[in-house]
Amino acid sequence: MVVMIFLIVTIPIAFISPTTGKMYDQPLIPLFYTAIAGISIIVIYSSYKERKQKQKDKLNRRTKK
């Protein structure tokens, strides 16, 4: 969750200078896309992990009968 917050905060930093508060003439596009990719990876991994846990729980319920 902490990493997700840092990635979300990174997106505006790619377009606005944190020291002056002004917009960059050339935005930091690699930083922006890296943050988007990181968020995507976290979301995909968490959904994968949740799906695996649900499958495991379902299997455990079936074997208890």
Sequence and secondary structure as in RCSB ss.txt:
>XXXX:A:sequence
MVVMIFLIVTIPIAFISPTTGKMYDQPLIPLFYTAIAGISIIVIYSSYKERKQKQKDKLNRRTKK
>XXXX:A:secstr
 HHHHHHHHHHHHTTB TTT  B SS  HHHHHHHHHHHHHHHHHHHHHHHHHHHHHHHHHHHT 
